[in-house]
């Protein structure tokens, strides 16, 4: 079988040892006879070696879990996975599949959570685990299959294609994945029963008056000559028909396919079409499934895949961000494809200085060691600011965008290292749709992009992708990529962020790592936990500032803000500018931070000069009685952490 040299050129893989390792993966996937190899052929050439490595790892795990006695299988399985994690740390390995997988993980900076979950679920299979209900079976199916899909999604994201994550389509995606799992179980029925494994939910056996014992007896009857054991046949046929019908229903997800990028929709439809072809073979086989695996007809398979390859080539070339030309399949790139050419770029190679304030105000000259290293801001008060002026709340959020821009410039002026802005919380989805659109418009209308690109600012996104519009996801991740090497101000945007969700997901990630044997639960420390947060390198918050008159932290960075100094001001966010940031910093420098030690002497108070009636930077003049900029309090009150009604660009 000749090597696909153009594929390795596209992936910038020229090391002979690596090519040999990837070839071993390709051969293993192709010989397995499943649809994974053909599916990889529908992807851009630069991504195919990585997919071969991921698929081959899954095949190795399945083979180990299915061969030999349980104790021996567990020992082999644990040895292979332990060696993989050792190889991943060292960056090399002797086993060809592990070597290719390690190269894929390190080259594309893929997370290990997906593989760890798949490994843990497959290892549990060695004990012959059964699934009492459909729900339990589905949870297992999702743990195995979705984990590998997640690796593919992470690979696509690393190459510049960001998959949409719509909450309303999650159930459709789950049903689609379950349908593929049902097909796998039906095709593997003879092999599983021969080893005494029941992979189908016991609930569906009960519905057809079957038990694990008489299903196994029926399988033995099908594979031997001699008198039958009396195991039922008709219920088995009914069971197979019921499962096949359920799988067909799960494969039909037109809304899900419409939501995918065009090229991936071609791939998903081809997988579904092949799934239906596999189901045809299952139904033709009937009770013969108890003794043999149905074969996929080659001619019918190619009738699906040849048109799909043509459509996929056109879609990857013209309709999606990844294309063979961009991926470098002409041999001109020296590394894997990136987002180059697809991202916004600065208008100058030299970062511009901070824009001066219209009043000419300058910040106090604080020594660097007196500045807070990380300031987090809850930008509150947009809606009330707008209501007081007879404007829509959306207008308040728009005015708040200008305040955000000015505060960022103020952070640049004083040399702040980290600034975090709470722009949109997970609780904000409870608001009216028109206001949600106004909140998200801060990102969609390029306010952040225009502020970041021309200055020495590194943009980062903290928050969940679930439910967030795809265009906003893409813009945020692309900004992270294009500014990733900057060394000035790190601007973290909390968009669709919830502190408790972040902690919950970190705990789940830690639990998966412990279940996989990579972490000893007895030695979990604060440092270990922090390493599983979404942004593990984000430093602790030194100063948490909230505008708008409310005195609560509203679920912002609960882990990082555990020892933050709190500063609350009455000024509503659209009336805030950089001078308010400087005053907040001045308040911080006046405090003695002891962290439980004996208090030391306080430094002299710092006051940021500010006119009583500063010239308006934006927005109409506030009515009499509106709190002026700089007013507020500096002590915290005990309030609930989750705040669905707070008013800010994201609050």
N, C-alpha and C positions, 0 to 999 in steps of 0.2 A: 504494500500500500504506500504510494508516494507521499512524501511530506508536503503539506501545503505551505510552501515557502513564502507566498505572498501574505499569508495570515501572520506568520512570525515576523515578517518585516513590518506589517501594520502594527503589531503589538510591541515593536522595538525589542524583540527577544533574539539576540544573536549569540549568546553563550551556548556552545554545543551541549553542555551538560543540562542546561535548562530546557533546550529544545528536546533532548532525549526524554526528560522527565514529563514534559507536556505531551510528547508523542505516546508515552505509556498511558497517560490519562485518556487521550483521544482513543487509543485502541481499546482500552477497557470499556469506555462508554459505548463505543460502536458495537463491540461484541456482545454487550449486554442485551441488545435487541430491543431496547425501549425507544421511546420517542425523544429522549434527551438529546441524543446526537443530532437528530434532524432539526430539533428546535434550535440548537446552537447554530446550525447552518443558516438560520433566518436572521441572526444577529450580525452586527457589523464585524468585519474580520478582526479588528483590534481587540474585541471582547471575547472572541471564541476560545482562546487558550485558557482564560480565566474561568469560563463556564465549564470547560472540560475538566479542569482541576476540581471545581466545586462538585460537579456531578460524580466524578470518579471517587472522591472522598465518601460521598453517600453510598456508592456501590460497595466500597471496601467495608464500610461499617455494616451494611446489610449482610455481606458475605460472612463476616466474622460472627455476627449474631445468629446466623442460620446454620453454622457448621460445627459439629462436634458436641460433646457433652456441655451442659450449662456452666459448670465450674471452669472448664477449659476455655470456653467462649468468653467468659467474663475476664479471665486473666489476659487473653489475647486482646480483647477490646480495650481494657484499661491500659495495657502496655502500649497499644497503638496511639490512643488519645494522649497519654502522658508524653510519649515521644513527640507527638505533634506540637504540644505546647512548649516542650523544650526546644524543638527546632524553631518554633516561632520566635522564641526569645533570642536564640543564637543566630537566626537568619540563614540556617543551612540544615541539611539532613541527608541521610543516605537513601532512604526509601523514595523512589521516584514520585509517587503520588503526594507524599508529604512535602517533598522538595518543591513540586509545582504549586501546591496549595499555599505553602509558606511564601513563595515568591508572589503569588497572587494577592495574598492578604497584605503583605508589606508594600507591594508596588502601588496598590489601589487604596491603601489605608482603610481596609474593611474592618468593621467591628467583629469581635469574636462571639458576641452574644447569640447570634443566630445559629452558628455551628455548635456552640455549647448546648443549646436547647435541643437541637436535633440529636447530638450525641447522647444526651441524657435520656431522651425518649427512646432511642434505639436500644440503649443498654437495658432499659427496663423491660424490653421485649424478650430478653434472654430468659427471664424467669417465667415466660409464658403468661404474661399478664392478660387478663380478660377484661372486657368492657361491658359492664352490666346494662348500660343504657346508651341510646343514641348520643346523648349529651356527653357522656364519658368518652365514647368512641370519637366524637367530633373533636373534643379537646386534644386527644392524642393525635388525630390526623392533622390538626392545625399545628401542633407542636413540631411535628416532623416536616410536613410539606411546606408550611408557611415559613419555617426557618430557612429553608433553602431558597424560597422565593424572596425572602428578605435579603439574603446575600446577593441575589441578582439585582434587586432594587438598589442596594447600596453600591453595587458595581456601576449601575447606570448613573446614579447620582454623582459618583466620582468622575464619570466621563462627561457629565454636564447635562444629563436628562433627568428631570425631577418628576417623579410620578405623582399624579394627583391623589390626595387622600381625603375623600369626602365621607363624612360620617354616614350619610344616607346610603352609600354604596358598600359599606363594610359588610353588611349582611349578605349582599349579593356575592361579594368576593369570598366570604366564608362558604357559601353554598357551592360555589364553583370549585374551590379547593377540596371540599368534601366529596364532590362528584368524582374528581380525579382519584381521591383516596378509595372510594368504593370500587372503581374500576381496577385499581391495583390489587385490592383484596380479593376480588373475584378471579382475576387472572392468576393470583398466587395461591388460590384455594387448595389445589392438590398438594403443592409443596408444604403449605402450612399444616394441613391435616396430617400429612405423612410424618411430621415432626411433633404431632400432638398439640398444635397451637390452634386456638380459635380466635381469629382476628376480627370477626364480625361481632356487632353488639348482640349480647344475649337476649336483649329485648325483642329483636326481630326474629330470633329463633323461637321464642315463646309464642309469638304471633302466628307461627306456622306449625305449632305443636311439635317442635323439634328440640332436641337437647344436644349438648356438646357430644355426649356419648353416642347417640344414634347417628349423628352427622359423621363422626369418625368411623363408625361401623359401615356406613354407606360408602365412605371413601375406600375402606379396605375391600369391600365387595367389588368395587369398580376396578380395583387393581389386581385381582386374583381370579383364578378359575376355581370352580368348585361350587358347592351349594351356598346360596346366599344366606346371610345372617338374619334376614327378615327386616333389615333397616328400611325405613320408608323412602320411597323414590318420588312419589307425586309431591309431597311437601317440599322436597329439595328443589324440584323444578319450579314450584310456586315461589319459593324463596329467591331463587336466582332471578326470576322474572320481576319480582317486586324490587329487588335491589337495582336491577338494570333500569327499570322505569324511574326510580328515584335519581339515579345518576344522570339520565337523560334530562330530567327536569332541572337538575343543578347546573348542567352545562349550558342551558339556554339563559344567558344573562345579557341581553342586548344593551341594556342601559350601562352596564359595566364596560362593555367593549367600546361604546360611544365615548365614554369618559377617558379612555386611554389615549395617549399620543398615537398618531396614525400608524407608525411602524409597529408599535407594540400591540395595537389592535389586530394587525395582520397576524402577528405571532400567536396571540391569544385565540383568535378564530381558528387558526390552523390546528392548535392544540385541541380545541373543542371538536373540530371536524375529525381529527384522528381519534379522539375519545369516543365519538359516535361509531367510528369504524371498529374500534376495539369492542364496543358493546354489541355490535352486530355479531362479532365472533363469539362473544360470551353467550349470547342468546342461541346461536346456532349449535354451540357445543352442549348446552343444557347440562344434564347430569354428567357428561363427559368431563366437565370441569373438575370433578372429584378425582380424576386420574391423570389429567394432562392440562398443560397451559395452552390456550388457543393461539394459533399463529396469525400474525397480521399479514394480510395479502399484500405482496410487494407492489403489484400494479396499481391497486386501489390507493395505496399509501402515496405512491409517487404522483398519482393524479391530484392529490391534495397538495403535496409539498412543492412540486415544480411551479405551479402558478403562485403559490405562497412565496417562494423565493424571489420570483420576478416582482411581485407586489412589494415585498419587504425591501428589495434593492431600491426600487423607485421611492418608497416612503422614507428610507434612511437617507437617501441622497437629496431629496427635494422638500420633504415635509416635516422633518424633525431636526433638532440641533446637531445630532450626531450623524455624520455621513462618512463614506469611505475617504473622500478628499480631506475632510477635517481630521479624520483619524490617522492620516498619514500613510495610507496603504500604498502610496507611490514611493515609499522608502525615504522620504525627505525628513521625517522626524527622527529624533534620537531618543525619544522617551514616549511613554504611553500618552494617548490623547488627553488634552486638558480642555479648559473652557476658553482657551485663546481664540480670539476672533468672535466669540459669542457674548462677551461681557462688555458693560460700559467701561470706558477707560478715562483716566484723568486727562484734562485738556492740556496739561503741561507736565513735563518730566520732573520739574522742581515743585515740591509742595508749596502752595501759597501760604503766607502768614495769615493769622486770624484777622477777620474783618474788624476794624475799629468800631467802637460804639459811637452812635451819632452825636452824643453829648461830649465826646472826647474823654470820658472817664477812663481812668487807668486803675488796675488793681493794686492793692498794697504789695510791697516788696517783701513777701514772707520768705524766710529761709526754706530750702527744699525739705529739710527734716521736720518742719512744722506743718507742712501740708498733709492733708489726708491722702492716703494712697488710693482710696476708692470711695467715691461719692455715689450714692444711689438716690434717685429722685422719684417720688410718687407725684406725678403731674396732675393735680386735682383742681377742679373749679371751672372747667370750660363751660359746662352746661349752664351753671348758675350765672356765670358772667354773661352768656348770651341771653338768657331769660331776662335778666335785669335790663337789658337794652332792647327788648322786644324782638330779638333775633332768634332764629332756629338754633337748636343745640349743635347742629352741624357747623354753623358759622363759628360757634365757640371753639370747636375742635380745629377749624381752619386757622383761627387766630392763635390757638395754642401751638400750631406748627411753627409759626414765626417766633414765638417765645422759645421753643425748643432749639431752633437754629441759633438764636442769639446766645443762649446758655452754653451751647457747644463751643461757640467762638470764645466765650468767656473762660471755659475750661482750657482751651488751647492757650489763651493768653497767660494763665497762671502756671502752666506746665503740669496740669493734673494728669496722672497716669491712667486712671480708670474712671469712667463715668457711665453709670447704668441708668437708663430711662425706662420707667414702667409705662409702656404705651398702650397695651391692650391685654386685659386679663381674661382668664378662662371664664370668669363670672360675667364678663361683659356681653356674652352671647344672650343673656336674658333681656337685653334691651331691645328697643324697637328696631326693625330692620333698617330704617332710614338712618338711625343714629349709628348703628354698627357700620354702615357704609361710610359715614362721615369719619368714624374713628380709623377705619382701614385706609381711608383716602390719604392720610398722612404719609403712608408708605407708597401707595399706588401713584400719587401725584408727584413723586420724585423729590419731596422735601428732604428726606434723609439722603438720597443719592446726591443731590446737588450740594448738600452740606459736607458730605464725606469725601467725594472724589478728588476735589482740588486741594485737599489739605492732608497733613500728615496724621491721618486718622485710620485706625484699624477697626472695621465694623464687625460686630458679632451678633448673633441672634440666639436668644434664650427663649424657649417655649416649645409648644407642641405643634406638629404639622396637621394634626387631626382637625378637620373642619375648616382650616385656613385656605382661602382661595389659592389655586395653583400659581397664578401670576405673582402673588405676593411671596409665596414660598420660593419661587425661582429667583425673584429679585433679591431677597434676603440672602439666599445661599450664594448667589453670584457676587454680591457685594462682599461677602466673607472671603471668597476666593480672590477677588481682584485686589483686596486691601490686606491680604493675609500676612504679607512680609513687612508691613509698615511698623515703625518702632515708636511712634508718637503716642497720642491719646488713643486708648482702647475704648470705643463706644459700644456698649452692650445694650441692645434693644430687646426688652422683654415684651414680646408680642405673642399673644395666645399663651400666656405664661400663668402658671399657678404653682405657688410654693409647695403646697401639700402634694400636688401631683408629681413635682420633681422629686420630693423625698420618697414617695411611694414607688416611683419607677427605679430610683437608686436602690431601694431595699429589695425590689424584685430582681434587679440585675445581680445584686450581691448574693441573693438566695440561689439564683441559677448557677453562679460561680461556685458556691459552696456545694451544691448538689452534684456538680461536675467534678468535684474533688480538687479544684484549683485554689480554693481558699479553705483554711482551717477555721471553722466557726469560733473556736476557742481563742483565736488570735485576731479577731476583727477589732480594729481600732478606729478612732475618728479619722485618721488618715486613710485607712482602707475604705471606709464609707465614702469619704469625700471623693475618692478616685472614681466612684461609680456615678457621680453626679453628671448632669448633661455637659457642663463646662468645668471639668475638674481643676483646671488651672486658674479659674477666676478667683482673685484674692478676696479675703474677708472684707466686708463693708466697714469702713471707718466712720462714715457719716451718712445717716439716712435722713433725707430732708423731704417733708411733705408740705405742699402748699394747699390753699383752699380752706383752711380753718379746722379741718378734721384732725384728730390726734390718734391715729392708728397706722400700723404698717401694712395692713391689707394684703397679707399673704405674699409679700415681696421678699424673695431670697431669705427664707427663714433660717437656713443653715448658715449662710454667709453673714447675716446681720445679727447673729446672736450677741455680739459685744459692740454693736454699732452705737455711736452717739446719736441721739434722736433730736431732730430740730423741726419744729412745726411753725408755719407762718400762716397768717390769715389771708394773705394776698392770693387772689385767684390766678390760676396759671397764665391766662392771656395777658395779665398785667405784669408778669414777671419778666425780668431780663437778666443779663449777666451780673449786674450789681447785686441782685438778690443772692445769686450763687456765691459771690464774694463775701457777702455778709454772713451767709451760712458757714462758709469756711472760717471766717473770722471768729464766729461763735465756737467752732470746733477748736481752734487754736487756743481759745481761752480756757478750755477745760483740761483737767488733769485726768489722764486715762491710766487707771491703776490695775485693772484686771484682777481685782481681789487683793492687791498688795496694800501697804500703808500709803495713804494719800501723801503726795508731795506738794511743794509750794506751787501756786498757780502763777501763770504768766500774766503780764499786764494785758488788760482788755484791748482788743483791736476794734476800731470803728471804721467802717467803709463810708467815706463821705458820699452823701446823696442829697440832691436838692429836694426841698419839701414838695415842689411841684415839678417833676422832671418833664422834659419835652416828650410828647407822645411818640413812641416808635411805631405803633400800629394800633388800629382799632379806634373807635369813637371814645370820647371823654366819658368816664364813668359818672353815674349820677351821684348826687350828694349822699353821703353816708356809706359809700362803698369803701371797704378797708383799702388803704393805700399800700404801695409796695414796701416791703421790709417790715411790716407789722406782723405780730404773731407771738407765739410762746415757744419756750424751749424745753418743756417737760412733757413726758408721755403720760397718757391716761390709759387705763385698762379697757380695751375695746376688743370686739371680735376680730379675728384674723381675716375672715372672708367678708368682703364688702361688695355687694352687687350694685349698690346705688351710688358709690362715690363718683365724682365728676372730674375727669381728666381725659387727655387723649386716649388713655386706655383704661381709665378708672371711672 
